């Protein structure tokens, strides 16, 4: 091989430290001082290099971005505008007026006192703000060279210039009103002064973020702790191929097992952090976690920790830190590398020394990379742009419910493609022999989820490539697919696991974990999600599993058997999560039940529970579908307050909520978020107008929930029936039964004579495992919301494997308590969805 590298990294600090702050870093600390926490300040000071401080600055603003799905950072823009305003008006951005600007924005009007009865005051008037609903005033009291925000707890006397003759507050106020200019405005300000304590809330700290991000940032840097015990290791660089115009760079850290204690029952655990620098700036950073299992026959060779990056040819600096978790030992160092342009004839996996002398870690010795890794590298495609590759990609579909006729397009690359076949729900509909590969298909008038598949064939009818998507699956579709190893392929010593992840557009992917059988071998926190995995010859029958996680905790998985040809038949295992409420006669949840208290039947056959949990332990996605049609005009303000109360009740650290309003049509006011402030902003200034497209809005809401896992609840708030929808109630009911989203409907002042509409709301709730409430006025909403929140949190989660059956068939479910009398409650009731679709 012409291009290859073998490097031993110095087990010391990664290069010379930059102890002097650049001007941009000094300016950053000065500007963000009002919102910089002590922990963030400490972490910034402990960073050793300028490029790490630059990355810290980017992350500092990113964690404060209220809407990361947008290209702008709304908080940073608001902060910088507040700083500019504060410097222009006040001379600096260091007193309470700046913080108030940041939290509430510009006031409607301001004025200062010129009255000898009062100290110098500056008064700001707001009709409302992003943080406070309703009219309020802020009173700032001159103190030293600046102003501080007056609080009611400071006492009214703190506003007075001197002790007045009267100590009666009413008399003092009358005197202020008589003698002070703008006395009436001052009395209004005193009466409506913002008082967080009186509101039963803590004053928000705008711009403050959870310090955990800063500690995690420091942990993921490549600096090894001072005085840490060294972990002897070395690294081999290989260039096994090319991906487009980038070279595949495989960095393999070899850990000598001779320097490790004997492994116990637990697998050894290593965390590897790396940085790639180009021209002195951070090009990319990466993190891996490895838990390599002990192999049969001992560990004569190195324990390989394999990382893979795609880099354009050129010079780079590679910095690596490895931490062995059991003994808390560290290996760290850096080296200059020259990434080559790999030609087809030069691709190989044999390492060769690069220019310059090799540097060996103190105490280390040459530990060859084990032979089993060669098989995984051998199946890695050398050139992704090779003419031997075939790909099919379906064009992006509109993010909405699709019914009727729709145009579908696809792209195909590779030689000898004869035609593309388009299939819907497993039935081939039409084929195209030449580009553009576009067809029009009819998916039916009723909204349904459909499987759309496009296959590429050669002239002999052999399948070359395929792509598949789900129509009407919602914007939160989250999947992981193992594209390697091939199902049923034979491997003797190792496999190359490759995962493709499709994450929701507005969610952040946290990590992908790879398993061999039930043993987790590696965790990757960034793409590419490719990892070689060793197979123990003593266990030839194996499966590889990939599990992807979002930052919200949602997960998706895929599994592939290897060495399973003629031995096992792979089947789709569908696990059903059944959320079950148990209440007594009064509607109070029955707590403290355990798995052995329940029996689950599907189509009359008893099922074995695979898992049992409490819904309180799981994240919840809840949404309010809020009627803003003209008939809600007199109830709107009270309904807004009650909805905000529900969001405050239901939102925990890992929960998400959304707000959808509707009249003539539905509108996503606030997408799924954990921010109560964003939801409060969505509820502010709603206007009642238009007709009621109820059924269309329910369909849209259920579609928006699509792709989410775990407990999902839609709370429908309306005061009347449908008057302008395109879809029928039967369409809504069928889609709802398939969505597995629990619907809780709240009907306001819906008369007893409206039997048909009341019955339809009741049916929607019964079929989805929710509950229906009818109230006479908006004043009852807080109580209903509290009851819904209690029920959602108190449910039990019964997980079982769905028995085999034909696809798209409805399976009837029944849950029984084995001994309800032993609970000591009367009228115990079990409630859940009546069934599910296979």
Secondary structure, 3 states (H helix, E strand, C coil): CCCCEEECCCCCCCCCCCCCCCHHHHHHHHHHHHHCCHHHHHHHHHCCCHHHHHHHHHHHHHCCCCCCCCCCCHHHHHHHHHHHHHHHHHCCCCCHHHHHHHHHCCCCEEEECCCCCECCEEEEEECCCCCCCCCEEEEEEEECCEEEECCHHHCHHHHECCCCCCCCHHHHHHHHHHHCCCHHHHHHHHHCECCCCCCCCCCCCCCCCCCHHHHHHHHCCCCCCCCCCECCEEEEEEEEEEECCEEEEEEEEEECHHHCCCCCCCCCCEEEEEEEEECCEEEEEEEEEECCCCCCCCCCCCEEEEEEEEECCEEEEEEEEEEECCCCEEEEEEEEEEECCCCHHHCCCCCCCCCCCCCCCCCCCCCCCCCHHHHHHHCCCCECCCCCCCEEEECCCCCCCCCCEEEEEEEEECCCCCEEEEEECCEEEEEECCCCEEEEEECCCCCCCEEEEEEEECCCCCEEEEEEEEECCCCCCCEEEEEECCCCCCCCCEEEEEEEEECCCCCCEEEEEEEECCEEEEEECCCCCEEEEECCCCCCCEEEEEEEEECCCCEEEEEEEECCCCCCCCCCCCEEEEEEEEECCCCCECCCCCHHHEEEEECCEEECEEEEEEHHHCCEEEEEEEECCHHHHHHHHHHHHHHHHHHHHHCCCCCEEEEEEECCCEEEEEEEECCHHHHHHHHCCCCCCCCCCHHHHHHHHHHHCCCCCCEEEEEEEECCCCCCCCCCHHHHHHHHHHHCCEEEEEEECCCCCCHHHHHHHHHHHHHHCCEEEEECCHHHHHHHHHHHHHHHHHCEEEEEECCCCCCCCEEEEEEEECCHHHHCCCCCEEECCCEEEC
